[in-house]
Amino acid sequence: MGNKINDPIARLMGLRYKSHPWHGLDVGPDAPDILTAFIEMVPTDTVKYELDKASGYIKIDRPQKYSNTVPALYGFIPQSFCGDLVAQFCSQQTGRCEIIGDGDPLDVCVLTEKNISHGDIIVQARPIGGFRMIDGDEADDKIICVLKGDAAFDIYNDISELPLTFVDRLRHYFLTYKEMPDVHHDELHKFKVEIPHIYGREEAIEVINRSLEDYKRHFNSLEDILNNV
């Protein structure tokens, strides 16, 4: 974000004020091979938390009324955006021309053997694949990562190497977490979620790179403002 980030005053401001998780955190110097990921939820959460995009605080989206709990650390990649480039890639891979980006940061699931007690944290994660998820007509990819240095999961380099039980568990969660059993049958089309493809590391890297470029294009004016503070 320009040379002014090295200014002593800028560094002190960073110590006094918490960075916005989406815009203020850096994806990391080794991205996309190693990513900084911001974690919103952990497997023990019985409430769905998500980022309040305006303030940068974590908010309660809704209580989990039913039995679904996220089976991995769940969050997003800072300074990413699911826009035109992500949508175009989804369209190319599915042959569907109506796809648009969902306008959110790119989601990540991070696999680890450790019990992490709460979200609102940052971790170093290594992408190994992803789910090409379509929510209505919106591209809503889920990048699957392993926690860097994790004793059990850091041995995996591609999602194809994971035990199928882990993949099935994640897939089931994302296909059902928006289902509301008390919604009338005629209204279920509003919650239609599908996962046409599960892809490996190479495609995950492509989606990540596109989301990082989408962010630069979408928030270019923000970058210009910050560079001139």
Z-matrix of the N, CA and C atoms (Angstrom, degrees):
N
C 1 1.450
C 2 1.511 1 111.68
N 3 1.343 2 115.10 1 34.77
C 4 1.447 3 118.57 2 175.02
C 5 1.502 4 112.96 3 92.09
N 6 1.345 5 115.68 4 167.41
C 7 1.457 6 121.24 5 -177.06
C 8 1.515 7 113.14 6 -70.35
N 9 1.338 8 117.38 7 -19.25
C 10 1.456 9 119.47 8 -175.63
C 11 1.516 10 112.75 9 -68.48
N 12 1.348 11 117.17 10 -13.23
C 13 1.456 12 119.39 11 176.81
C 14 1.523 13 110.76 12 -65.83
N 15 1.358 14 117.36 13 -19.98
C 16 1.458 15 121.67 14 179.60
C 17 1.516 16 112.81 15 -87.32
N 18 1.315 17 117.02 16 -4.29
C 19 1.451 18 121.30 17 178.65
C 20 1.531 19 109.48 18 -64.94
N 21 1.362 20 118.50 19 134.58
C 22 1.474 21 120.56 20 -179.26
C 23 1.513 22 113.41 21 -55.98
N 24 1.338 23 118.20 22 -37.10
C 25 1.457 24 120.59 23 179.64
C 26 1.526 25 110.39 24 -65.12
N 27 1.337 26 116.09 25 -40.97
C 28 1.463 27 119.41 26 179.15
C 29 1.519 28 110.60 27 -62.66
N 30 1.324 29 116.52 28 -39.45
C 31 1.465 30 119.98 29 179.79
C 32 1.525 31 110.73 30 -66.26
N 33 1.327 32 116.96 31 -40.06
C 34 1.463 33 120.20 32 178.45
C 35 1.525 34 111.38 33 -66.26
N 36 1.331 35 117.38 34 -37.74
C 37 1.460 36 120.57 35 176.56
C 38 1.513 37 110.20 36 -60.66
N 39 1.336 38 116.16 37 -38.07
C 40 1.453 39 120.28 38 178.21
C 41 1.514 40 112.79 39 -65.10
N 42 1.329 41 117.89 40 -28.99
C 43 1.458 42 121.52 41 177.23
C 44 1.520 43 111.69 42 -77.28
N 45 1.321 44 117.04 43 -31.76
C 46 1.464 45 120.41 44 -176.04
C 47 1.520 46 111.91 45 -82.39
N 48 1.322 47 117.24 46 -34.13
C 49 1.457 48 120.45 47 -173.78
C 50 1.528 49 110.26 48 -119.11
N 51 1.321 50 115.56 49 137.34
C 52 1.455 51 121.73 50 179.32
C 53 1.521 52 110.04 51 -70.26
N 54 1.330 53 116.45 52 133.87
C 55 1.458 54 120.95 53 178.96
C 56 1.524 55 110.39 54 -70.06
N 57 1.307 56 115.43 55 145.33
C 58 1.465 57 120.55 56 172.58
C 59 1.525 58 107.54 57 -67.37
N 60 1.336 59 118.85 58 126.95
C 61 1.469 60 120.43 59 -174.16
C 62 1.526 61 114.50 60 -59.86
N 63 1.327 62 116.60 61 -31.31
C 64 1.466 63 119.42 62 -179.05
C 65 1.522 64 111.33 63 -83.69
N 66 1.327 65 116.72 64 -46.26
C 67 1.458 66 120.40 65 -171.56
C 68 1.528 67 113.81 66 -100.51
N 69 1.327 68 117.15 67 -25.69
C 70 1.454 69 120.19 68 -172.90
C 71 1.510 70 115.02 69 -94.64
N 72 1.341 71 117.69 70 -19.88
C 73 1.458 72 120.83 71 177.48
C 74 1.521 73 109.83 72 -86.68
N 75 1.320 74 115.44 73 151.41
C 76 1.460 75 120.85 74 178.45
C 77 1.521 76 109.06 75 -99.16
N 78 1.322 77 116.15 76 144.23
C 79 1.462 78 120.04 77 -178.49
C 80 1.522 79 112.20 78 -71.16
N 81 1.344 80 116.62 79 -15.38
C 82 1.457 81 120.69 80 175.99
C 83 1.512 82 113.17 81 109.39
N 84 1.334 83 117.89 82 149.48
C 85 1.469 84 122.00 83 -175.14
C 86 1.519 85 113.51 84 -70.37
N 87 1.326 86 117.82 85 -18.98
C 88 1.466 87 120.86 86 -177.41
C 89 1.523 88 112.68 87 -104.09
N 90 1.315 89 116.76 88 11.55
C 91 1.463 90 119.91 89 177.98
C 92 1.531 91 109.90 90 -66.40
N 93 1.337 92 117.70 91 144.54
C 94 1.466 93 127.75 92 8.08
C 95 1.529 94 115.01 93 -92.14
N 96 1.336 95 117.60 94 3.30
C 97 1.475 96 119.15 95 -177.18
C 98 1.525 97 111.87 96 -69.42
N 99 1.329 98 116.77 97 -40.64
C 100 1.462 99 122.92 98 173.24
C 101 1.527 100 106.61 99 -127.04
N 102 1.335 101 116.14 100 127.00
C 103 1.457 102 120.95 101 -174.31
C 104 1.523 103 111.36 102 -115.75
N 105 1.314 104 115.85 103 146.34
C 106 1.453 105 120.07 104 160.48
C 107 1.525 106 106.73 105 -81.55
N 108 1.310 107 117.15 106 124.91
C 109 1.463 108 121.45 107 177.48
C 110 1.520 109 108.94 108 -118.91
N 111 1.317 110 116.27 109 138.66
C 112 1.462 111 121.38 110 175.19
C 113 1.520 112 107.86 111 -97.22
N 114 1.336 113 116.61 112 124.90
C 115 1.454 114 121.99 113 -175.08
C 116 1.530 115 110.13 114 -98.70
N 117 1.328 116 115.11 115 123.17
C 118 1.461 117 121.70 116 177.48
C 119 1.528 118 112.30 117 -93.84
N 120 1.344 119 116.68 118 -37.53
C 121 1.463 120 121.57 119 -172.48
C 122 1.517 121 111.27 120 -134.82
N 123 1.327 122 115.16 121 153.43
C 124 1.465 123 122.28 122 175.97
C 125 1.532 124 107.66 123 -127.20
N 126 1.350 125 117.43 124 163.79
C 127 1.471 126 119.96 125 -173.06
C 128 1.523 127 115.81 126 -60.05
N 129 1.322 128 118.27 127 -21.67
C 130 1.462 129 119.48 128 -179.40
C 131 1.531 130 113.33 129 -84.94
N 132 1.312 131 118.24 130 -4.96
C 133 1.465 132 120.79 131 -177.91
C 134 1.525 133 111.08 132 -70.96
N 135 1.304 134 116.31 133 128.10
C 136 1.457 135 121.41 134 174.78
C 137 1.529 136 111.81 135 -102.47
N 138 1.304 137 115.65 136 3.79
C 139 1.458 138 123.67 137 174.19
C 140 1.520 139 107.43 138 -120.92
N 141 1.333 140 117.62 139 139.53
C 142 1.458 141 120.26 140 177.48
C 143 1.527 142 108.84 141 -83.85
N 144 1.318 143 115.02 142 114.13
C 145 1.455 144 121.41 143 175.67
C 146 1.519 145 109.75 144 -98.86
N 147 1.311 146 115.82 145 149.58
C 148 1.458 147 119.32 146 172.68
C 149 1.524 148 109.25 147 -153.78
N 150 1.316 149 114.72 148 164.21
C 151 1.459 150 120.65 149 -179.01
C 152 1.519 151 111.07 150 -70.68
N 153 1.331 152 116.22 151 131.84
C 154 1.458 153 120.38 152 166.11
C 155 1.521 154 106.72 153 -81.86
N 156 1.320 155 116.30 154 107.66
C 157 1.466 156 120.55 155 -169.27
C 158 1.526 157 112.64 156 -64.97
N 159 1.322 158 117.97 157 -26.18
C 160 1.464 159 120.11 158 -179.28
C 161 1.522 160 111.86 159 -74.65
N 162 1.347 161 117.06 160 -45.22
C 163 1.462 162 120.35 161 -173.40
C 164 1.522 163 114.07 162 -96.80
N 165 1.335 164 116.87 163 -26.25
C 166 1.454 165 120.79 164 -175.01
C 167 1.515 166 113.67 165 89.07
N 168 1.337 167 117.56 166 -1.33
C 169 1.465 168 120.91 167 176.93
C 170 1.530 169 110.09 168 -85.54
N 171 1.338 170 115.47 169 158.25
C 172 1.448 171 120.65 170 174.21
C 173 1.528 172 108.43 171 -84.56
N 174 1.332 173 115.80 172 132.21
C 175 1.461 174 120.42 173 -179.72
C 176 1.528 175 109.94 174 -121.27
N 177 1.319 176 115.63 175 161.11
C 178 1.454 177 121.11 176 172.70
C 179 1.521 178 107.95 177 -82.50
N 180 1.329 179 115.01 178 118.92
C 181 1.460 180 119.67 179 177.23
C 182 1.522 181 109.42 180 -80.70
N 183 1.330 182 115.48 181 -50.15
C 184 1.465 183 120.46 182 176.97
C 185 1.529 184 108.92 183 -168.66
N 186 1.320 185 117.86 184 149.87
C 187 1.464 186 119.00 185 170.05
C 188 1.521 187 109.75 186 -65.76
N 189 1.331 188 116.41 187 146.62
C 190 1.453 189 119.72 188 174.07
C 191 1.521 190 107.13 189 -78.43
N 192 1.327 191 116.92 190 101.44
C 193 1.455 192 121.06 191 -174.28
C 194 1.528 193 112.25 192 -70.68
N 195 1.327 194 115.29 193 -21.76
C 196 1.456 195 118.73 194 -174.60
C 197 1.523 196 109.16 195 -123.62
N 198 1.326 197 118.59 196 -158.64
C 199 1.463 198 120.96 197 -165.26
C 200 1.527 199 114.18 198 -87.94
N 201 1.328 200 118.63 199 -3.11
C 202 1.463 201 120.14 200 -176.88
C 203 1.530 202 111.74 201 -69.79
N 204 1.308 203 116.07 202 125.42
C 205 1.461 204 121.70 203 168.73
C 206 1.514 205 107.49 204 -131.41
N 207 1.321 206 116.47 205 143.43
C 208 1.458 207 120.73 206 -176.14
C 209 1.530 208 109.51 207 -64.89
N 210 1.350 209 118.42 208 130.25
C 211 1.465 210 120.33 209 -174.22
C 212 1.530 211 114.69 210 -88.65
N 213 1.317 212 118.33 211 16.26
C 214 1.463 213 122.31 212 179.29
C 215 1.520 214 107.89 213 -159.12
N 216 1.319 215 116.71 214 169.26
C 217 1.460 216 118.93 215 169.50
C 218 1.521 217 108.12 216 -61.43
N 219 1.322 218 116.53 217 136.50
C 220 1.468 219 119.50 218 -173.39
C 221 1.524 220 109.63 219 -132.56
N 222 1.321 221 115.34 220 132.16
C 223 1.455 222 119.82 221 179.94
C 224 1.515 223 111.05 222 -169.97
N 225 1.340 224 115.89 223 -140.04
C 226 1.470 225 118.76 224 -175.79
C 227 1.519 226 110.51 225 -152.20
N 228 1.318 227 114.51 226 168.60
C 229 1.457 228 122.40 227 178.80
C 230 1.534 229 108.91 228 -94.17
N 231 1.329 230 118.60 229 121.72
C 232 1.467 231 119.99 230 177.97
C 233 1.522 232 111.81 231 -59.25
N 234 1.322 233 114.88 232 149.13
C 235 1.467 234 122.94 233 177.30
C 236 1.527 235 111.55 234 53.67
N 237 1.340 236 114.99 235 38.45
C 238 1.465 237 121.62 236 170.13
C 239 1.524 238 107.82 237 -119.51
N 240 1.334 239 116.20 238 161.43
C 241 1.462 240 120.73 239 -176.83
C 242 1.517 241 108.21 240 -156.70
N 243 1.314 242 116.70 241 130.20
C 244 1.467 243 120.73 242 177.42
C 245 1.522 244 108.25 243 -89.12
N 246 1.324 245 114.34 244 92.27
C 247 1.453 246 121.10 245 -177.15
C 248 1.517 247 112.09 246 -120.21
N 249 1.328 248 115.50 247 -141.63
C 250 1.466 249 120.73 248 -172.94
C 251 1.521 250 113.10 249 -63.40
N 252 1.330 251 117.63 250 -41.94
C 253 1.463 252 119.74 251 -175.59
C 254 1.526 253 111.67 252 -68.80
N 255 1.331 254 116.59 253 -40.33
C 256 1.459 255 120.34 254 176.21
C 257 1.524 256 109.83 255 -64.31
N 258 1.333 257 116.83 256 -43.39
C 259 1.470 258 120.89 257 179.59
C 260 1.520 259 111.35 258 -63.73
N 261 1.331 260 117.42 259 -41.00
C 262 1.466 261 120.93 260 179.72
C 263 1.527 262 111.04 261 -61.40
N 264 1.325 263 116.36 262 -41.23
C 265 1.464 264 119.88 263 -179.90
C 266 1.528 265 110.39 264 -66.31
N 267 1.326 266 116.62 265 -41.11
C 268 1.454 267 120.65 266 176.33
C 269 1.528 268 110.69 267 -60.76
N 270 1.325 269 116.45 268 -42.64
C 271 1.465 270 120.63 269 178.09
C 272 1.522 271 111.64 270 -62.71
N 273 1.330 272 116.37 271 -43.42
C 274 1.466 273 120.37 272 179.18
C 275 1.522 274 111.32 273 -60.16
N 276 1.320 275 115.99 274 -42.50
C 277 1.461 276 120.40 275 -174.21
C 278 1.526 277 112.86 276 -78.38
N 279 1.328 278 117.13 277 -22.90
C 280 1.468 279 120.21 278 -178.00
C 281 1.519 280 113.33 279 -107.35
N 282 1.341 281 117.15 280 -16.13
C 283 1.458 282 120.28 281 -176.14
C 284 1.520 283 113.56 282 74.88
N 285 1.327 284 117.05 283 17.90
C 286 1.459 285 121.72 284 -179.66
C 287 1.527 286 109.36 285 -107.90
N 288 1.321 287 116.10 286 125.10
C 289 1.464 288 119.93 287 -171.41
C 290 1.520 289 113.41 288 -91.73
N 291 1.344 290 118.48 289 -8.03
C 292 1.454 291 120.04 290 -173.78
C 293 1.524 292 113.03 291 -91.62
N 294 1.326 293 118.73 292 2.19
C 295 1.453 294 122.48 293 -173.19
C 296 1.531 295 111.50 294 -70.76
N 297 1.335 296 115.64 295 137.53
C 298 1.464 297 121.75 296 172.65
C 299 1.532 298 107.62 297 -127.14
N 300 1.341 299 116.99 298 162.16
C 301 1.453 300 120.48 299 174.74
C 302 1.516 301 110.69 300 -74.42
N 303 1.336 302 117.08 301 152.33
C 304 1.468 303 119.03 302 -176.90
C 305 1.524 304 113.48 303 -83.63
N 306 1.351 305 117.12 304 -4.52
C 307 1.463 306 119.88 305 175.33
C 308 1.509 307 115.06 306 76.87
N 309 1.333 308 117.30 307 14.34
C 310 1.455 309 122.26 308 179.36
C 311 1.523 310 109.97 309 -114.23
N 312 1.344 311 117.54 310 166.89
C 313 1.464 312 118.77 311 170.83
C 314 1.524 313 109.65 312 -64.55
N 315 1.337 314 115.95 313 158.02
C 316 1.458 315 121.73 314 -176.61
C 317 1.526 316 110.14 315 -72.83
N 318 1.336 317 116.03 316 127.19
C 319 1.458 318 122.13 317 -176.29
C 320 1.528 319 111.60 318 -77.45
N 321 1.337 320 115.72 319 147.14
C 322 1.459 321 121.58 320 175.74
C 323 1.528 322 110.12 321 -134.55
N 324 1.329 323 114.81 322 145.55
C 325 1.465 324 122.58 323 166.95
C 326 1.522 325 106.49 324 -114.29
N 327 1.320 326 116.52 325 131.30
C 328 1.457 327 121.10 326 -177.35
C 329 1.525 328 108.85 327 -117.21
N 330 1.330 329 116.11 328 119.14
C 331 1.460 330 122.02 329 -178.06
C 332 1.522 331 110.33 330 -88.14
N 333 1.324 332 115.57 331 133.50
C 334 1.459 333 121.38 332 177.54
C 335 1.525 334 109.23 333 -152.75
N 336 1.322 335 116.05 334 151.11
C 337 1.470 336 120.23 335 175.09
C 338 1.521 337 111.73 336 -80.65
N 339 1.302 338 117.73 337 -15.79
C 340 1.463 339 121.74 338 -174.64
C 341 1.528 340 111.61 339 -80.01
N 342 1.325 341 115.37 340 150.39
C 343 1.456 342 121.01 341 173.29
C 344 1.522 343 108.69 342 -89.11
N 345 1.306 344 116.42 343 105.66
C 346 1.464 345 122.22 344 177.70
C 347 1.522 346 106.85 345 -93.70
N 348 1.313 347 117.16 346 124.90
C 349 1.469 348 120.31 347 -166.71
C 350 1.523 349 114.22 348 -82.67
N 351 1.312 350 118.86 349 -20.72
C 352 1.467 351 119.21 350 -176.59
C 353 1.524 352 110.21 351 -156.36
N 354 1.321 353 114.63 352 161.42
C 355 1.452 354 121.27 353 175.36
C 356 1.517 355 111.59 354 -89.24
N 357 1.343 356 116.06 355 -154.48
C 358 1.464 357 122.54 356 -176.46
C 359 1.527 358 110.07 357 61.18
N 360 1.342 359 116.00 358 41.75
C 361 1.459 360 122.47 359 179.77
C 362 1.527 361 108.78 360 -134.40
N 363 1.329 362 116.42 361 164.86
C 364 1.458 363 121.08 362 173.40
C 365 1.522 364 109.12 363 -114.55
N 366 1.326 365 115.64 364 144.92
C 367 1.455 366 121.69 365 179.94
C 368 1.525 367 108.81 366 -135.76
N 369 1.317 368 115.59 367 161.41
C 370 1.456 369 121.86 368 172.50
C 371 1.524 370 107.68 369 -98.47
N 372 1.311 371 116.69 370 125.70
C 373 1.455 372 121.79 371 -172.70
C 374 1.525 373 110.61 372 -133.84
N 375 1.330 374 114.54 373 150.86
C 376 1.469 375 121.50 374 -179.31
C 377 1.525 376 109.22 375 -118.25
N 378 1.341 377 118.64 376 117.83
C 379 1.466 378 121.04 377 -177.59
C 380 1.529 379 112.13 378 -70.71
N 381 1.345 380 115.27 379 138.64
C 382 1.466 381 120.38 380 178.32
C 383 1.535 382 111.62 381 -127.54
N 384 1.314 383 118.38 382 -2.38
C 385 1.459 384 120.54 383 179.86
C 386 1.507 385 110.68 384 164.37
N 387 1.327 386 115.84 385 -162.73
C 388 1.451 387 118.90 386 -179.50
C 389 1.508 388 113.13 387 -173.81
N 390 1.328 389 115.02 388 168.66
C 391 1.457 390 123.65 389 173.71
C 392 1.522 391 107.89 390 -108.31
N 393 1.317 392 116.18 391 127.09
C 394 1.461 393 119.92 392 173.44
C 395 1.525 394 106.61 393 -84.47
N 396 1.300 395 115.55 394 92.42
C 397 1.460 396 120.44 395 -177.09
C 398 1.514 397 110.15 396 -98.92
N 399 1.335 398 115.77 397 138.00
C 400 1.464 399 122.35 398 177.03
C 401 1.516 400 107.52 399 -121.96
N 402 1.306 401 115.71 400 120.94
C 403 1.460 402 123.18 401 -177.94
C 404 1.527 403 107.49 402 -109.50
N 405 1.337 404 116.54 403 100.86
C 406 1.456 405 119.80 404 -171.16
C 407 1.512 406 108.53 405 71.77
N 408 1.337 407 116.77 406 -109.79
C 409 1.464 408 120.97 407 173.69
C 410 1.528 409 111.28 408 -121.06
N 411 1.345 410 116.24 409 21.71
C 412 1.465 411 121.36 410 -176.93
C 413 1.522 412 112.01 411 -108.05
N 414 1.329 413 116.46 412 133.94
C 415 1.462 414 121.47 413 172.29
C 416 1.527 415 108.59 414 -69.61
N 417 1.327 416 116.47 415 126.32
C 418 1.467 417 121.99 416 -175.51
C 419 1.532 418 108.68 417 -140.51
N 420 1.337 419 115.87 418 55.08
C 421 1.460 420 121.32 419 -175.29
C 422 1.524 421 111.93 420 -57.79
N 423 1.334 422 114.83 421 146.66
C 424 1.456 423 122.59 422 174.95
C 425 1.528 424 107.53 423 -118.71
N 426 1.326 425 116.72 424 112.11
C 427 1.457 426 120.97 425 179.65
C 428 1.529 427 108.89 426 -84.78
N 429 1.325 428 116.16 427 129.21
C 430 1.460 429 121.79 428 -179.66
C 431 1.532 430 108.66 429 -97.58
N 432 1.317 431 115.63 430 125.98
C 433 1.461 432 121.77 431 -177.32
C 434 1.519 433 110.14 432 -127.30
N 435 1.312 434 115.30 433 165.26
C 436 1.470 435 121.56 434 168.06
C 437 1.524 436 107.85 435 -115.25
N 438 1.325 437 115.07 436 147.14
C 439 1.456 438 119.33 437 178.49
C 440 1.528 439 109.37 438 -68.85
N 441 1.304 440 116.29 439 128.00
C 442 1.464 441 120.41 440 -179.38
C 443 1.531 442 110.33 441 -58.70
N 444 1.336 443 115.80 442 127.28
C 445 1.449 444 121.20 443 178.11
C 446 1.511 445 114.93 444 83.85
N 447 1.349 446 117.98 445 0.83
C 448 1.453 447 120.13 446 -178.46
C 449 1.528 448 110.63 447 -66.32
N 450 1.334 449 116.08 448 133.11
C 451 1.459 450 120.82 449 -173.51
C 452 1.522 451 112.77 450 -64.46
N 453 1.335 452 117.17 451 -32.83
C 454 1.462 453 120.23 452 -176.36
C 455 1.525 454 112.87 453 -94.59
N 456 1.338 455 118.41 454 -37.46
C 457 1.459 456 120.77 455 -169.75
C 458 1.521 457 114.77 456 -104.82
N 459 1.320 458 118.46 457 -16.24
C 460 1.465 459 119.21 458 -176.84
C 461 1.528 460 112.86 459 -71.10
N 462 1.327 461 117.23 460 -4.26
C 463 1.474 462 120.76 461 177.20
C 464 1.526 463 111.42 462 -79.46
N 465 1.341 464 117.45 463 -15.77
C 466 1.459 465 120.41 464 -175.37
C 467 1.531 466 110.63 465 -89.13
N 468 1.330 467 115.11 466 135.23
C 469 1.462 468 121.02 467 179.76
C 470 1.525 469 113.24 468 -111.58
N 471 1.324 470 116.51 469 -15.71
C 472 1.464 471 120.62 470 -179.18
C 473 1.518 472 108.18 471 -148.04
N 474 1.325 473 116.15 472 147.78
C 475 1.455 474 120.75 473 -177.57
C 476 1.524 475 111.94 474 -60.59
N 477 1.334 476 117.09 475 -25.54
C 478 1.462 477 120.56 476 178.83
C 479 1.520 478 112.31 477 -65.43
N 480 1.339 479 117.35 478 -17.62
C 481 1.467 480 121.34 479 179.49
C 482 1.523 481 112.75 480 -86.96
N 483 1.337 482 117.34 481 -14.00
C 484 1.457 483 120.71 482 -177.98
C 485 1.531 484 110.94 483 -70.26
N 486 1.337 485 117.70 484 148.12
C 487 1.468 486 119.66 485 169.28
C 488 1.526 487 109.96 486 -57.62
N 489 1.328 488 116.79 487 139.11
C 490 1.458 489 120.71 488 -176.37
C 491 1.522 490 112.46 489 -60.20
N 492 1.333 491 116.90 490 -27.59
C 493 1.467 492 119.11 491 179.98
C 494 1.524 493 112.08 492 -61.16
N 495 1.340 494 117.29 493 -37.74
C 496 1.462 495 120.21 494 178.26
C 497 1.523 496 110.94 495 -66.75
N 498 1.336 497 115.57 496 -44.47
C 499 1.462 498 120.24 497 -179.18
C 500 1.528 499 110.48 498 -64.65
N 501 1.333 500 116.67 499 -44.28
C 502 1.468 501 120.45 500 -179.56
C 503 1.522 502 111.50 501 -63.92
N 504 1.324 503 116.24 502 -37.87
C 505 1.460 504 119.98 503 -179.66
C 506 1.524 505 111.14 504 -64.77
N 507 1.320 506 115.98 505 -44.58
C 508 1.461 507 119.92 506 177.65
C 509 1.523 508 111.01 507 -64.23
N 510 1.331 509 116.17 508 -44.98
C 511 1.457 510 120.65 509 -179.44
C 512 1.526 511 110.74 510 -60.45
N 513 1.314 512 117.07 511 -45.08
C 514 1.463 513 120.33 512 179.83
C 515 1.519 514 111.07 513 -61.65
N 516 1.333 515 117.29 514 -41.10
C 517 1.454 516 119.89 515 179.68
C 518 1.522 517 111.23 516 -59.21
N 519 1.313 518 116.56 517 -49.27
C 520 1.460 519 118.86 518 -174.86
C 521 1.526 520 112.78 519 -72.44
N 522 1.314 521 117.20 520 -24.10
C 523 1.459 522 119.25 521 176.99
C 524 1.525 523 112.66 522 -79.87
N 525 1.325 524 116.90 523 -16.67
C 526 1.467 525 119.06 524 -173.78
C 527 1.523 526 115.10 525 -122.20
N 528 1.342 527 118.46 526 -10.59
C 529 1.470 528 118.14 527 -170.68
C 530 1.519 529 113.79 528 -68.53
N 531 1.327 530 117.62 529 -16.01
C 532 1.462 531 119.69 530 176.99
C 533 1.519 532 112.70 531 -98.80
N 534 1.323 533 117.04 532 -3.70
C 535 1.453 534 119.56 533 -179.85
C 536 1.524 535 110.32 534 -67.62
N 537 1.299 536 115.44 535 138.26
C 538 1.466 537 122.02 536 179.29
C 539 1.525 538 107.22 537 -126.12
N 540 1.332 539 118.27 538 101.98
C 541 1.460 540 121.03 539 -175.20
C 542 1.517 541 115.18 540 -57.54
N 543 1.338 542 118.59 541 -22.94
C 544 1.453 543 119.89 542 -179.35
C 545 1.530 544 112.97 543 -89.15
N 546 1.364 545 116.28 544 3.83
C 547 1.459 546 119.68 545 177.79
C 548 1.523 547 109.07 546 -82.26
N 549 1.321 548 116.48 547 137.56
C 550 1.460 549 121.24 548 179.85
C 551 1.515 550 110.44 549 -62.58
N 552 1.312 551 116.23 550 147.06
C 553 1.468 552 121.92 551 -176.84
C 554 1.522 553 112.27 552 -53.95
N 555 1.335 554 117.63 553 -38.09
C 556 1.465 555 121.25 554 -178.18
C 557 1.522 556 112.66 555 -66.71
N 558 1.339 557 116.70 556 -17.65
C 559 1.462 558 120.76 557 -178.15
C 560 1.525 559 112.35 558 -96.34
N 561 1.337 560 118.73 559 -5.05
C 562 1.458 561 120.99 560 -173.48
C 563 1.520 562 113.24 561 -64.52
N 564 1.345 563 117.52 562 -24.40
C 565 1.465 564 119.65 563 -179.61
C 566 1.523 565 111.84 564 -60.98
N 567 1.329 566 117.19 565 -24.26
C 568 1.465 567 120.82 566 179.52
C 569 1.524 568 111.60 567 -68.82
N 570 1.335 569 117.55 568 -20.16
C 571 1.452 570 121.82 569 -175.75
C 572 1.534 571 111.64 570 -110.51
N 573 1.339 572 116.98 571 19.37
C 574 1.457 573 120.55 572 -175.59
C 575 1.525 574 110.61 573 -68.34
N 576 1.316 575 115.94 574 119.95
C 577 1.451 576 123.38 575 177.89
C 578 1.523 577 107.54 576 -126.90
N 579 1.319 578 117.05 577 136.88
C 580 1.458 579 120.28 578 178.21
C 581 1.523 580 110.36 579 -139.24
N 582 1.316 581 115.27 580 153.27
C 583 1.462 582 122.43 581 176.52
C 584 1.531 583 107.20 582 -125.97
N 585 1.335 584 117.43 583 89.30
C 586 1.465 585 119.66 584 -176.99
C 587 1.521 586 113.73 585 -72.22
N 588 1.340 587 117.97 586 -25.83
C 589 1.457 588 120.72 587 -177.42
C 590 1.529 589 111.23 588 -140.46
N 591 1.309 590 114.97 589 144.88
C 592 1.462 591 122.56 590 164.34
C 593 1.521 592 105.78 591 -113.00
N 594 1.332 593 117.80 592 122.15
C 595 1.453 594 120.56 593 -172.40
C 596 1.529 595 111.43 594 -119.12
N 597 1.331 596 114.56 595 162.41
C 598 1.456 597 121.27 596 -175.61
C 599 1.512 598 113.77 597 -89.47
N 600 1.309 599 115.22 598 -169.47
C 601 1.455 600 122.44 599 -173.07
C 602 1.531 601 112.31 600 -59.43
N 603 1.329 602 117.44 601 -41.73
C 604 1.462 603 120.24 602 -175.58
C 605 1.526 604 111.29 603 -60.66
N 606 1.324 605 117.00 604 -45.29
C 607 1.462 606 119.48 605 178.34
C 608 1.521 607 111.45 606 -69.71
N 609 1.332 608 116.53 607 -34.38
C 610 1.466 609 119.26 608 177.40
C 611 1.528 610 110.54 609 -60.38
N 612 1.326 611 116.60 610 -42.37
C 613 1.467 612 120.73 611 178.36
C 614 1.526 613 110.28 612 -62.02
N 615 1.327 614 116.82 613 -39.42
C 616 1.466 615 120.95 614 178.43
C 617 1.528 616 110.72 615 -62.83
N 618 1.328 617 116.92 616 -45.65
C 619 1.467 618 120.57 617 179.68
C 620 1.526 619 110.48 618 -63.55
N 621 1.321 620 117.01 619 -42.62
C 622 1.471 621 120.43 620 179.34
C 623 1.524 622 110.59 621 -61.08
N 624 1.319 623 116.83 622 -49.08
C 625 1.464 624 120.20 623 -179.35
C 626 1.525 625 111.78 624 -59.90
N 627 1.324 626 116.10 625 -39.99
C 628 1.462 627 119.51 626 178.03
C 629 1.531 628 110.80 627 -65.26
N 630 1.335 629 117.29 628 -39.28
C 631 1.463 630 119.68 629 -179.75
C 632 1.529 631 111.49 630 -67.54
N 633 1.325 632 116.52 631 -35.56
C 634 1.464 633 119.69 632 177.63
C 635 1.527 634 110.74 633 -67.66
N 636 1.332 635 116.53 634 -37.97
C 637 1.464 636 120.32 635 177.42
C 638 1.530 637 110.12 636 -71.01
N 639 1.343 638 117.21 637 -39.34
C 640 1.467 639 120.21 638 175.75
C 641 1.521 640 111.01 639 -58.03
N 642 1.337 641 116.60 640 -39.81
C 643 1.467 642 119.97 641 178.92
C 644 1.534 643 110.24 642 -61.85
N 645 1.332 644 116.06 643 -46.88
C 646 1.469 645 119.66 644 -179.24
C 647 1.523 646 110.91 645 -59.39
N 648 1.319 647 116.30 646 -41.49
C 649 1.467 648 119.60 647 -179.31
C 650 1.525 649 111.68 648 -68.96
N 651 1.332 650 115.99 649 -42.10
C 652 1.460 651 119.68 650 -174.75
C 653 1.520 652 112.21 651 -74.17
N 654 1.338 653 116.85 652 -37.31
C 655 1.460 654 121.02 653 -175.25
C 656 1.525 655 111.68 654 -109.38
N 657 1.306 656 117.21 655 28.91
C 658 1.459 657 121.15 656 -178.04
C 659 1.515 658 111.94 657 -58.83
N 660 1.329 659 117.40 658 -38.80
C 661 1.471 660 120.54 659 -179.32
C 662 1.530 661 111.06 660 -67.03
N 663 1.341 662 116.89 661 -35.67
C 664 1.463 663 120.23 662 176.38
C 665 1.522 664 110.71 663 -62.00
N 666 1.325 665 116.61 664 -43.30
C 667 1.453 666 121.38 665 179.44
C 668 1.531 667 110.53 666 -61.39
N 669 1.335 668 116.18 667 -42.53
C 670 1.476 669 119.94 668 179.89
C 671 1.532 670 110.84 669 -62.93
N 672 1.318 671 116.57 670 -41.04
C 673 1.470 672 120.41 671 179.31
C 674 1.515 673 110.68 672 -63.34
N 675 1.341 674 117.46 673 -46.67
C 676 1.456 675 121.07 674 -177.80
C 677 1.519 676 111.64 675 -65.76
N 678 1.317 677 117.88 676 -35.15
C 679 1.459 678 121.42 677 179.65
C 680 1.514 679 112.72 678 -69.25
N 681 1.328 680 116.13 679 -16.00
C 682 1.462 681 119.21 680 -177.18
C 683 1.539 682 112.59 681 -112.20
N 684 1.339 683 115.65 682 11.19
C 685 1.469 684 118.78 683 178.05
C 686 1.513 685 109.78 684 -69.93
